[in-house]
């Protein structure tokens, strides 16, 4: 669990703070007492958690495209971060098919720009670079991928993130380790939680359909993924940063996710999300014309457990039920920031 004493007063650069995960992480860092500088594009959805939680006035928030190396470098130098948490990305598989060049430019070159901006900075000691669980060459074999398995990516999103892993390793080995910066990549995905309104994500699709009284259409109900509540990987990122600060030799790649046996089908998650008290209609289909997406994906997380002490706190059932409760309360008028803080407090209480 993140340590308040460690984060109190730390200067943290957080890229992607206007996104779903970034907004949750910005809120948690503030709760821990960190001084947060955010760099990102404008919030990608309407509504957005960043706006609803009122985060802009409580931090140094800068709108900047990480594809602009010069502008980014200027902001990084001004922030003088001790710790960098890089979350900014084009994060959607099907959007990657629509615009592959933008996806590679953001995810691969954008990551290179962040790392290059750290060269020569004497204050920076830790950089946690967030990629995805989809960086592996997925052969659809029924075993969980380990950090030393072959990287790959059929679709542009996955390939751009796999390429960013090579960029991260290169900058770590060629430049930043000699400078005293411990650099790690964190591989996590299939994150759920309140405040996500992105396109083509399962729970937001459920919420949009059911709140509008429409039938939810599911194109790949038997696809298996390592689903987890948003606080699980965020806790992992924070713990990884703490560990790197104390032991730079732990730099490297880390999988973050639920136990292998908790990987579940899309159908399972949808059924957990349906309310027995409301009409939540679903149409399960198998779209043979859909773009390629992996049918089976799970991660081996033993490295994070043994070296970082990172253990999932909530089961899949807990994660889905908490997520749906968040949306229901927010839709009924509850304050988004208060709902997030309540979930964080409940998660911290499990330490």
Short mmCIF file of the C-alpha atoms (twelve columns), coordinates in Angstrom:
data_MODEL
# 
_entry.id   MODEL 
# 
loop_
_atom_site.group_PDB 
_atom_site.id 
_atom_site.type_symbol 
_atom_site.label_atom_id 
_atom_site.label_alt_id 
_atom_site.label_comp_id 
_atom_site.label_asym_id 
_atom_site.label_seq_id 
_atom_site.Cartn_x 
_atom_site.Cartn_y 
_atom_site.Cartn_z 
_atom_site.pdbx_PDB_model_num 
ATOM 1   C CA . UNK A 1   0.000   0.000   0.000   1 
ATOM 2   C CA . UNK A 2   1.376   3.477   -0.807  1 
ATOM 3   C CA . UNK A 3   3.100   5.150   2.125   1 
ATOM 4   C CA . UNK A 4   1.935   8.644   3.095   1 
ATOM 5   C CA . UNK A 5   5.274   9.439   4.730   1 
ATOM 6   C CA . UNK A 6   7.095   8.631   1.500   1 
ATOM 7   C CA . UNK A 7   4.895   10.711  -0.825  1 
ATOM 8   C CA . UNK A 8   4.460   13.734  1.442   1 
ATOM 9   C CA . UNK A 9   6.022   16.714  -0.356  1 
ATOM 10  C CA . UNK A 10  7.440   14.700  -3.270  1 
ATOM 11  C CA . UNK A 11  7.513   16.534  -6.608  1 
ATOM 12  C CA . UNK A 12  5.686   14.256  -9.028  1 
ATOM 13  C CA . UNK A 13  5.243   14.680  -12.770 1 
ATOM 14  C CA . UNK A 14  2.138   12.820  -13.933 1 
ATOM 15  C CA . UNK A 15  1.458   12.581  -17.661 1 
ATOM 16  C CA . UNK A 16  -2.057  11.746  -18.768 1 
ATOM 17  C CA . UNK A 17  -3.649  13.267  -15.665 1 
ATOM 18  C CA . UNK A 18  -6.828  14.261  -17.527 1 
ATOM 19  C CA . UNK A 19  -7.615  10.655  -18.483 1 
ATOM 20  C CA . UNK A 20  -9.537  8.075   -16.484 1 
ATOM 21  C CA . UNK A 21  -6.613  6.393   -14.708 1 
ATOM 22  C CA . UNK A 22  -4.652  9.630   -14.562 1 
ATOM 23  C CA . UNK A 23  -7.436  11.479  -12.753 1 
ATOM 24  C CA . UNK A 24  -7.750  8.716   -10.160 1 
ATOM 25  C CA . UNK A 25  -3.970  8.746   -9.674  1 
ATOM 26  C CA . UNK A 26  -3.803  12.543  -9.396  1 
ATOM 27  C CA . UNK A 27  -6.466  12.422  -6.689  1 
ATOM 28  C CA . UNK A 28  -4.658  9.670   -4.785  1 
ATOM 29  C CA . UNK A 29  -1.302  11.468  -4.992  1 
ATOM 30  C CA . UNK A 30  -2.881  14.612  -3.596  1 
ATOM 31  C CA . UNK A 31  -4.409  12.570  -0.807  1 
ATOM 32  C CA . UNK A 32  -0.891  11.286  -0.021  1 
ATOM 33  C CA . UNK A 33  0.494   14.823  0.122   1 
ATOM 34  C CA . UNK A 34  2.496   14.890  -3.111  1 
ATOM 35  C CA . UNK A 35  3.037   18.052  -5.158  1 
ATOM 36  C CA . UNK A 36  1.628   17.023  -8.530  1 
ATOM 37  C CA . UNK A 37  2.339   18.560  -11.923 1 
ATOM 38  C CA . UNK A 38  0.176   17.157  -14.699 1 
ATOM 39  C CA . UNK A 39  0.917   17.165  -18.431 1 
ATOM 40  C CA . UNK A 40  -1.753  15.949  -20.843 1 
ATOM 41  C CA . UNK A 41  -4.194  16.826  -23.578 1 
ATOM 42  C CA . UNK A 42  -7.589  18.166  -22.592 1 
ATOM 43  C CA . UNK A 43  -9.898  15.622  -20.990 1 
ATOM 44  C CA . UNK A 44  -10.724 13.074  -23.710 1 
ATOM 45  C CA . UNK A 45  -14.411 12.532  -22.894 1 
ATOM 46  C CA . UNK A 46  -17.513 14.454  -21.916 1 
ATOM 47  C CA . UNK A 47  -18.208 13.952  -19.106 1 
ATOM 48  C CA . UNK A 48  -14.751 13.352  -17.649 1 
ATOM 49  C CA . UNK A 49  -13.615 12.394  -14.176 1 
ATOM 50  C CA . UNK A 50  -10.934 15.087  -14.294 1 
ATOM 51  C CA . UNK A 51  -13.582 17.789  -14.693 1 
ATOM 52  C CA . UNK A 52  -16.189 16.279  -12.367 1 
ATOM 53  C CA . UNK A 53  -13.653 15.781  -9.568  1 
ATOM 54  C CA . UNK A 54  -12.464 19.394  -9.860  1 
ATOM 55  C CA . UNK A 55  -8.808  18.432  -10.147 1 
ATOM 56  C CA . UNK A 56  -7.466  21.368  -12.182 1 
ATOM 57  C CA . UNK A 57  -7.441  23.928  -9.316  1 
ATOM 58  C CA . UNK A 58  -5.750  21.493  -6.903  1 
ATOM 59  C CA . UNK A 59  -2.599  20.834  -8.948  1 
ATOM 60  C CA . UNK A 60  -0.283  22.295  -11.586 1 
ATOM 61  C CA . UNK A 61  -2.160  21.241  -14.705 1 
ATOM 62  C CA . UNK A 62  -0.617  21.832  -18.138 1 
ATOM 63  C CA . UNK A 63  -2.171  21.026  -21.494 1 
ATOM 64  C CA . UNK A 64  0.586   19.713  -23.744 1 
ATOM 65  C CA . UNK A 65  0.811   17.067  -26.454 1 
ATOM 66  C CA . UNK A 66  3.613   14.623  -25.640 1 
ATOM 67  C CA . UNK A 67  4.257   14.407  -29.375 1 
ATOM 68  C CA . UNK A 68  5.674   17.954  -29.064 1 
ATOM 69  C CA . UNK A 69  9.136   17.138  -27.719 1 
ATOM 70  C CA . UNK A 70  10.236  20.770  -27.245 1 
ATOM 71  C CA . UNK A 71  7.138   21.934  -25.359 1 
ATOM 72  C CA . UNK A 72  7.187   18.812  -23.208 1 
ATOM 73  C CA . UNK A 73  10.868  19.217  -22.325 1 
ATOM 74  C CA . UNK A 74  10.272  22.809  -21.212 1 
ATOM 75  C CA . UNK A 75  7.468   21.747  -18.860 1 
ATOM 76  C CA . UNK A 76  9.514   18.878  -17.432 1 
ATOM 77  C CA . UNK A 77  12.450  21.181  -16.715 1 
ATOM 78  C CA . UNK A 78  10.135  23.662  -15.000 1 
ATOM 79  C CA . UNK A 79  8.560   20.950  -12.834 1 
ATOM 80  C CA . UNK A 80  11.914  19.508  -11.665 1 
ATOM 81  C CA . UNK A 81  10.229  16.200  -10.811 1 
ATOM 82  C CA . UNK A 82  11.697  13.763  -8.344  1 
ATOM 83  C CA . UNK A 83  9.351   11.043  -9.605  1 
ATOM 84  C CA . UNK A 84  7.777   10.654  -13.041 1 
ATOM 85  C CA . UNK A 85  4.622   8.602   -13.621 1 
ATOM 86  C CA . UNK A 86  3.961   8.354   -17.357 1 
ATOM 87  C CA . UNK A 87  0.372   7.423   -18.223 1 
ATOM 88  C CA . UNK A 88  -0.333  9.608   -21.283 1 
ATOM 89  C CA . UNK A 89  -1.308  7.428   -24.233 1 
ATOM 90  C CA . UNK A 90  -3.708  6.634   -27.031 1 
ATOM 91  C CA . UNK A 91  -5.290  3.834   -25.032 1 
ATOM 92  C CA . UNK A 92  -7.900  2.189   -27.272 1 
ATOM 93  C CA . UNK A 93  -7.378  -0.840  -29.503 1 
ATOM 94  C CA . UNK A 94  -10.015 0.002   -32.124 1 
ATOM 95  C CA . UNK A 95  -8.924  3.663   -32.245 1 
ATOM 96  C CA . UNK A 96  -5.481  2.333   -33.097 1 
ATOM 97  C CA . UNK A 97  -6.891  0.604   -36.155 1 
ATOM 98  C CA . UNK A 98  -8.562  3.848   -37.266 1 
ATOM 99  C CA . UNK A 99  -5.448  5.996   -36.838 1 
ATOM 100 C CA . UNK A 100 -2.292  3.897   -36.530 1 
ATOM 101 C CA . UNK A 101 0.156   6.728   -37.181 1 
ATOM 102 C CA . UNK A 102 -1.257  8.857   -34.368 1 
ATOM 103 C CA . UNK A 103 -1.176  5.806   -32.104 1 
ATOM 104 C CA . UNK A 104 2.497   5.105   -32.808 1 
ATOM 105 C CA . UNK A 105 3.390   8.792   -32.572 1 
ATOM 106 C CA . UNK A 106 1.762   9.115   -29.146 1 
ATOM 107 C CA . UNK A 107 2.576   5.791   -27.560 1 
ATOM 108 C CA . UNK A 108 6.039   5.118   -28.954 1 
ATOM 109 C CA . UNK A 109 7.560   8.498   -29.773 1 
ATOM 110 C CA . UNK A 110 5.636   10.208  -26.968 1 
ATOM 111 C CA . UNK A 111 7.250   7.827   -24.504 1 
ATOM 112 C CA . UNK A 112 10.652  8.567   -26.043 1 
ATOM 113 C CA . UNK A 113 10.005  12.294  -25.634 1 
ATOM 114 C CA . UNK A 114 9.175   11.887  -21.935 1 
ATOM 115 C CA . UNK A 115 12.320  9.865   -21.308 1 
ATOM 116 C CA . UNK A 116 14.514  12.196  -23.342 1 
ATOM 117 C CA . UNK A 117 13.234  15.160  -21.338 1 
ATOM 118 C CA . UNK A 118 14.696  13.535  -18.215 1 
ATOM 119 C CA . UNK A 119 18.235  13.495  -19.558 1 
ATOM 120 C CA . UNK A 120 20.405  15.877  -17.586 1 
ATOM 121 C CA . UNK A 121 17.831  16.503  -14.824 1 
ATOM 122 C CA . UNK A 122 19.579  16.188  -11.485 1 
ATOM 123 C CA . UNK A 123 16.379  16.047  -9.411  1 
ATOM 124 C CA . UNK A 124 14.755  13.006  -11.029 1 
ATOM 125 C CA . UNK A 125 15.361  9.663   -9.330  1 
ATOM 126 C CA . UNK A 126 12.466  7.437   -10.489 1 
ATOM 127 C CA . UNK A 127 10.411  7.006   -13.655 1 
ATOM 128 C CA . UNK A 128 7.513   4.549   -13.854 1 
ATOM 129 C CA . UNK A 129 6.421   4.166   -17.465 1 
ATOM 130 C CA . UNK A 130 2.966   2.636   -17.876 1 
ATOM 131 C CA . UNK A 131 2.419   0.399   -20.908 1 
ATOM 132 C CA . UNK A 132 -0.185  -2.394  -21.081 1 
ATOM 133 C CA . UNK A 133 -0.795  -6.098  -20.630 1 
ATOM 134 C CA . UNK A 134 -1.101  -6.291  -24.435 1 
ATOM 135 C CA . UNK A 135 2.639   -5.842  -25.125 1 
ATOM 136 C CA . UNK A 136 3.213   -9.593  -25.490 1 
ATOM 137 C CA . UNK A 137 3.211   -11.611 -28.692 1 
ATOM 138 C CA . UNK A 138 -0.130  -13.240 -27.994 1 
ATOM 139 C CA . UNK A 139 -0.240  -16.790 -29.340 1 
ATOM 140 C CA . UNK A 140 -3.591  -17.495 -27.646 1 
ATOM 141 C CA . UNK A 141 -1.911  -20.131 -25.501 1 
ATOM 142 C CA . UNK A 142 -3.682  -20.796 -22.177 1 
ATOM 143 C CA . UNK A 143 -0.866  -19.654 -19.919 1 
ATOM 144 C CA . UNK A 144 -0.118  -16.294 -18.325 1 
ATOM 145 C CA . UNK A 145 2.580   -14.129 -19.855 1 
ATOM 146 C CA . UNK A 146 5.732   -13.374 -17.872 1 
ATOM 147 C CA . UNK A 147 7.910   -10.284 -18.088 1 
ATOM 148 C CA . UNK A 148 10.579  -12.063 -20.121 1 
ATOM 149 C CA . UNK A 149 8.158   -13.441 -22.739 1 
ATOM 150 C CA . UNK A 150 8.437   -12.192 -26.322 1 
ATOM 151 C CA . UNK A 151 6.997   -8.766  -27.048 1 
ATOM 152 C CA . UNK A 152 4.704   -8.257  -30.024 1 
ATOM 153 C CA . UNK A 153 1.402   -6.847  -31.159 1 
ATOM 154 C CA . UNK A 154 -0.999  -7.707  -33.962 1 
ATOM 155 C CA . UNK A 155 -2.916  -4.429  -33.771 1 
ATOM 156 C CA . UNK A 156 -1.326  -0.941  -33.844 1 
ATOM 157 C CA . UNK A 157 -2.178  -0.151  -30.219 1 
ATOM 158 C CA . UNK A 158 -0.502  -3.307  -28.895 1 
ATOM 159 C CA . UNK A 159 2.462   -2.928  -31.240 1 
ATOM 160 C CA . UNK A 160 2.948   0.728   -30.286 1 
ATOM 161 C CA . UNK A 161 3.071   -0.232  -26.622 1 
ATOM 162 C CA . UNK A 162 5.444   -3.140  -27.271 1 
ATOM 163 C CA . UNK A 163 7.688   -0.733  -29.184 1 
ATOM 164 C CA . UNK A 164 7.570   1.677   -26.254 1 
ATOM 165 C CA . UNK A 165 8.901   -1.125  -24.036 1 
ATOM 166 C CA . UNK A 166 12.023  -1.250  -26.238 1 
ATOM 167 C CA . UNK A 167 12.323  2.533   -26.024 1 
ATOM 168 C CA . UNK A 168 12.054  2.383   -22.235 1 
ATOM 169 C CA . UNK A 169 14.709  -0.305  -21.941 1 
ATOM 170 C CA . UNK A 170 17.032  1.580   -24.298 1 
ATOM 171 C CA . UNK A 171 16.796  4.890   -22.439 1 
ATOM 172 C CA . UNK A 172 17.254  3.100   -19.127 1 
ATOM 173 C CA . UNK A 173 20.360  1.235   -20.261 1 
ATOM 174 C CA . UNK A 174 21.935  3.842   -22.528 1 
ATOM 175 C CA . UNK A 175 21.304  7.030   -20.555 1 
ATOM 176 C CA . UNK A 176 19.240  7.167   -17.403 1 
ATOM 177 C CA . UNK A 177 20.699  4.444   -15.186 1 
ATOM 178 C CA . UNK A 178 24.120  6.125   -15.368 1 
ATOM 179 C CA . UNK A 179 22.401  9.371   -14.423 1 
ATOM 180 C CA . UNK A 180 20.939  7.795   -11.301 1 
ATOM 181 C CA . UNK A 181 17.348  7.481   -12.578 1 
ATOM 182 C CA . UNK A 182 15.683  4.127   -11.900 1 
ATOM 183 C CA . UNK A 183 13.317  3.375   -14.789 1 
ATOM 184 C CA . UNK A 184 10.635  0.674   -14.816 1 
ATOM 185 C CA . UNK A 185 7.726   -0.247  -17.051 1 
ATOM 186 C CA . UNK A 186 4.401   -1.332  -15.587 1 
ATOM 187 C CA . UNK A 187 2.237   -3.654  -17.674 1 
ATOM 188 C CA . UNK A 188 -1.422  -3.607  -16.681 1 
ATOM 189 C CA . UNK A 189 -4.738  -3.351  -18.464 1 
ATOM 190 C CA . UNK A 190 -8.451  -4.150  -18.541 1 
ATOM 191 C CA . UNK A 191 -9.019  -1.663  -15.772 1 
ATOM 192 C CA . UNK A 192 -12.505 -0.853  -14.517 1 
ATOM 193 C CA . UNK A 193 -13.762 1.743   -12.066 1 
ATOM 194 C CA . UNK A 194 -16.081 4.694   -11.741 1 
ATOM 195 C CA . UNK A 195 -15.501 7.726   -13.928 1 
ATOM 196 C CA . UNK A 196 -14.544 6.058   -17.203 1 
ATOM 197 C CA . UNK A 197 -16.608 7.268   -20.184 1 
ATOM 198 C CA . UNK A 198 -14.252 6.165   -22.986 1 
ATOM 199 C CA . UNK A 199 -15.534 4.543   -26.145 1 
ATOM 200 C CA . UNK A 200 -15.220 0.803   -26.708 1 
ATOM 201 C CA . UNK A 201 -14.714 -0.095  -23.055 1 
ATOM 202 C CA . UNK A 202 -16.925 -2.698  -21.494 1 
ATOM 203 C CA . UNK A 203 -18.227 -1.060  -18.326 1 
ATOM 204 C CA . UNK A 204 -18.746 2.387   -19.885 1 
ATOM 205 C CA . UNK A 205 -20.649 0.680   -22.706 1 
ATOM 206 C CA . UNK A 206 -22.809 -1.078  -20.097 1 
ATOM 207 C CA . UNK A 207 -23.492 2.153   -18.251 1 
ATOM 208 C CA . UNK A 208 -24.351 4.138   -21.377 1 
ATOM 209 C CA . UNK A 209 -26.719 1.488   -22.703 1 
ATOM 210 C CA . UNK A 210 -28.524 0.713   -19.470 1 
ATOM 211 C CA . UNK A 211 -28.896 4.319   -18.303 1 
ATOM 212 C CA . UNK A 212 -30.449 5.103   -21.700 1 
ATOM 213 C CA . UNK A 213 -32.727 2.055   -21.544 1 
ATOM 214 C CA . UNK A 214 -31.043 0.442   -24.569 1 
ATOM 215 C CA . UNK A 215 -29.931 -3.140  -25.142 1 
ATOM 216 C CA . UNK A 216 -26.193 -3.615  -24.667 1 
ATOM 217 C CA . UNK A 217 -24.562 -5.303  -27.668 1 
ATOM 218 C CA . UNK A 218 -21.510 -7.455  -26.854 1 
ATOM 219 C CA . UNK A 219 -19.385 -8.443  -29.843 1 
ATOM 220 C CA . UNK A 220 -16.971 -10.937 -28.192 1 
ATOM 221 C CA . UNK A 221 -18.597 -12.362 -25.054 1 
ATOM 222 C CA . UNK A 222 -16.128 -15.225 -24.561 1 
ATOM 223 C CA . UNK A 223 -12.929 -13.149 -24.743 1 
ATOM 224 C CA . UNK A 224 -10.918 -13.620 -21.541 1 
ATOM 225 C CA . UNK A 225 -9.070  -10.750 -19.834 1 
ATOM 226 C CA . UNK A 226 -7.369  -10.017 -16.478 1 
ATOM 227 C CA . UNK A 227 -9.938  -7.490  -15.233 1 
ATOM 228 C CA . UNK A 228 -9.058  -5.362  -12.188 1 
ATOM 229 C CA . UNK A 229 -10.312 -2.298  -10.345 1 
ATOM 230 C CA . UNK A 230 -8.432  0.891   -11.222 1 
ATOM 231 C CA . UNK A 231 -6.990  1.195   -7.710  1 
ATOM 232 C CA . UNK A 232 -5.130  -2.111  -8.084  1 
ATOM 233 C CA . UNK A 233 -2.666  -1.035  -10.804 1 
ATOM 234 C CA . UNK A 234 -2.427  2.484   -9.380  1 
ATOM 235 C CA . UNK A 235 -1.358  1.040   -6.047  1 
ATOM 236 C CA . UNK A 236 1.179   -1.009  -7.989  1 
ATOM 237 C CA . UNK A 237 2.571   2.059   -9.771  1 
ATOM 238 C CA . UNK A 238 2.949   3.911   -6.473  1 
ATOM 239 C CA . UNK A 239 4.548   0.969   -4.724  1 
ATOM 240 C CA . UNK A 240 6.895   0.435   -7.670  1 
ATOM 241 C CA . UNK A 241 8.027   4.062   -7.487  1 
ATOM 242 C CA . UNK A 242 8.691   3.730   -3.754  1 
ATOM 243 C CA . UNK A 243 10.693  0.542   -4.273  1 
ATOM 244 C CA . UNK A 244 12.783  2.073   -7.067  1 
ATOM 245 C CA . UNK A 245 13.570  5.085   -4.891  1 
ATOM 246 C CA . UNK A 246 14.915  2.807   -2.178  1 
ATOM 247 C CA . UNK A 247 16.400  0.105   -4.438  1 
ATOM 248 C CA . UNK A 248 17.274  1.356   -7.939  1 
ATOM 249 C CA . UNK A 249 18.448  -2.132  -8.836  1 
ATOM 250 C CA . UNK A 250 14.791  -3.199  -9.069  1 
ATOM 251 C CA . UNK A 251 14.449  -1.276  -12.351 1 
ATOM 252 C CA . UNK A 252 12.845  -3.349  -15.098 1 
ATOM 253 C CA . UNK A 253 9.466   -4.542  -16.309 1 
ATOM 254 C CA . UNK A 254 6.575   -5.569  -14.021 1 
ATOM 255 C CA . UNK A 255 3.210   -7.187  -14.712 1 
ATOM 256 C CA . UNK A 256 0.373   -5.926  -12.537 1 
ATOM 257 C CA . UNK A 257 -2.931  -7.738  -12.458 1 
ATOM 258 C CA . UNK A 258 -5.238  -10.149 -10.663 1 
ATOM 259 C CA . UNK A 259 -4.385  -13.782 -9.896  1 
ATOM 260 C CA . UNK A 260 -4.350  -15.871 -13.071 1 
ATOM 261 C CA . UNK A 261 -7.466  -17.782 -12.022 1 
ATOM 262 C CA . UNK A 262 -9.384  -14.485 -11.788 1 
ATOM 263 C CA . UNK A 263 -9.076  -13.802 -15.524 1 
ATOM 264 C CA . UNK A 264 -12.658 -13.874 -16.753 1 
ATOM 265 C CA . UNK A 265 -14.780 -13.646 -19.874 1 
ATOM 266 C CA . UNK A 266 -16.532 -10.516 -21.037 1 
ATOM 267 C CA . UNK A 267 -19.814 -12.345 -20.420 1 
ATOM 268 C CA . UNK A 268 -18.886 -12.937 -16.775 1 
ATOM 269 C CA . UNK A 269 -18.160 -9.255  -16.195 1 
ATOM 270 C CA . UNK A 270 -21.388 -8.168  -17.881 1 
ATOM 271 C CA . UNK A 271 -23.448 -10.567 -15.774 1 
ATOM 272 C CA . UNK A 272 -21.768 -9.299  -12.605 1 
ATOM 273 C CA . UNK A 273 -22.564 -5.739  -13.669 1 
ATOM 274 C CA . UNK A 274 -26.273 -6.336  -14.322 1 
ATOM 275 C CA . UNK A 275 -28.568 -5.149  -11.580 1 
ATOM 276 C CA . UNK A 276 -31.298 -7.561  -10.463 1 
ATOM 277 C CA . UNK A 277 -33.446 -4.541  -9.631  1 
ATOM 278 C CA . UNK A 278 -33.308 -2.894  -13.070 1 
ATOM 279 C CA . UNK A 279 -33.835 -3.816  -16.713 1 
ATOM 280 C CA . UNK A 280 -30.345 -4.380  -18.110 1 
ATOM 281 C CA . UNK A 281 -30.863 -5.979  -21.513 1 
ATOM 282 C CA . UNK A 282 -27.917 -7.631  -23.264 1 
ATOM 283 C CA . UNK A 283 -27.427 -9.088  -26.741 1 
ATOM 284 C CA . UNK A 284 -24.468 -11.469 -26.958 1 
ATOM 285 C CA . UNK A 285 -23.052 -11.767 -30.461 1 
ATOM 286 C CA . UNK A 286 -19.949 -13.042 -32.204 1 
ATOM 287 C CA . UNK A 287 -18.982 -10.538 -34.887 1 
ATOM 288 C CA . UNK A 288 -16.906 -12.406 -37.453 1 
ATOM 289 C CA . UNK A 289 -16.205 -9.141  -39.288 1 
ATOM 290 C CA . UNK A 290 -14.756 -7.337  -36.268 1 
ATOM 291 C CA . UNK A 291 -11.105 -6.270  -36.242 1 
ATOM 292 C CA . UNK A 292 -8.690  -8.703  -34.604 1 
ATOM 293 C CA . UNK A 293 -8.534  -8.628  -30.815 1 
ATOM 294 C CA . UNK A 294 -6.925  -11.274 -28.619 1 
ATOM 295 C CA . UNK A 295 -9.302  -13.953 -27.342 1 
ATOM 296 C CA . UNK A 296 -7.271  -14.985 -24.284 1 
ATOM 297 C CA . UNK A 297 -4.958  -12.898 -22.140 1 
ATOM 298 C CA . UNK A 298 -3.652  -13.338 -18.606 1 
ATOM 299 C CA . UNK A 299 -0.522  -12.195 -16.768 1 
ATOM 300 C CA . UNK A 300 1.827   -13.870 -14.330 1 
ATOM 301 C CA . UNK A 301 2.380   -11.370 -11.509 1 
ATOM 302 C CA . UNK A 302 4.781   -13.289 -9.266  1 
ATOM 303 C CA . UNK A 303 7.555   -10.740 -9.803  1 
ATOM 304 C CA . UNK A 304 5.437   -7.871  -8.465  1 
ATOM 305 C CA . UNK A 305 4.291   -9.983  -5.537  1 
ATOM 306 C CA . UNK A 306 7.743   -11.144 -4.488  1 
ATOM 307 C CA . UNK A 307 9.861   -8.081  -5.259  1 
ATOM 308 C CA . UNK A 308 7.378   -5.293  -4.525  1 
ATOM 309 C CA . UNK A 309 4.905   -6.918  -2.153  1 
ATOM 310 C CA . UNK A 310 2.015   -5.973  -4.444  1 
ATOM 311 C CA . UNK A 311 -1.105  -8.063  -3.834  1 
ATOM 312 C CA . UNK A 312 -4.605  -7.474  -5.272  1 
ATOM 313 C CA . UNK A 313 -7.072  -6.386  -2.602  1 
ATOM 314 C CA . UNK A 314 -10.430 -6.762  -4.344  1 
ATOM 315 C CA . UNK A 315 -11.859 -9.768  -6.169  1 
ATOM 316 C CA . UNK A 316 -13.436 -9.394  -9.584  1 
ATOM 317 C CA . UNK A 317 -16.872 -9.436  -7.985  1 
ATOM 318 C CA . UNK A 318 -15.836 -6.667  -5.563  1 
ATOM 319 C CA . UNK A 319 -14.356 -4.622  -8.409  1 
ATOM 320 C CA . UNK A 320 -17.428 -4.849  -10.640 1 
ATOM 321 C CA . UNK A 321 -19.911 -4.187  -7.864  1 
ATOM 322 C CA . UNK A 322 -17.954 -1.176  -6.580  1 
ATOM 323 C CA . UNK A 323 -17.668 0.187   -10.096 1 
ATOM 324 C CA . UNK A 324 -21.383 -0.096  -10.819 1 
ATOM 325 C CA . UNK A 325 -22.237 1.390   -7.415  1 
ATOM 326 C CA . UNK A 326 -20.018 4.387   -8.289  1 
ATOM 327 C CA . UNK A 327 -21.865 5.018   -11.562 1 
ATOM 328 C CA . UNK A 328 -25.274 4.572   -9.982  1 
ATOM 329 C CA . UNK A 329 -24.459 7.018   -7.173  1 
ATOM 330 C CA . UNK A 330 -22.926 9.585   -9.533  1 
ATOM 331 C CA . UNK A 331 -25.903 9.328   -11.894 1 
ATOM 332 C CA . UNK A 332 -28.181 9.980   -8.915  1 
ATOM 333 C CA . UNK A 333 -26.296 13.192  -8.084  1 
ATOM 334 C CA . UNK A 334 -23.446 12.178  -5.779  1 
ATOM 335 C CA . UNK A 335 -20.162 14.099  -6.001  1 
ATOM 336 C CA . UNK A 336 -17.607 12.293  -8.178  1 
ATOM 337 C CA . UNK A 337 -14.606 13.348  -6.105  1 
ATOM 338 C CA . UNK A 338 -16.252 12.180  -2.886  1 
ATOM 339 C CA . UNK A 339 -17.089 8.833   -4.474  1 
ATOM 340 C CA . UNK A 340 -13.465 8.342   -5.548  1 
ATOM 341 C CA . UNK A 341 -12.135 9.338   -2.140  1 
ATOM 342 C CA . UNK A 342 -14.511 6.878   -0.493  1 
ATOM 343 C CA . UNK A 343 -13.235 4.046   -2.702  1 
ATOM 344 C CA . UNK A 344 -9.617  5.021   -2.009  1 
ATOM 345 C CA . UNK A 345 -10.287 5.090   1.730   1 
ATOM 346 C CA . UNK A 346 -11.930 1.658   1.572   1 
ATOM 347 C CA . UNK A 347 -8.977  0.300   -0.397  1 
ATOM 348 C CA . UNK A 348 -6.418  1.786   1.991   1 
ATOM 349 C CA . UNK A 349 -8.286  0.309   4.948   1 
ATOM 350 C CA . UNK A 350 -7.433  -3.184  3.655   1 
ATOM 351 C CA . UNK A 351 -3.688  -2.664  4.211   1 
# 
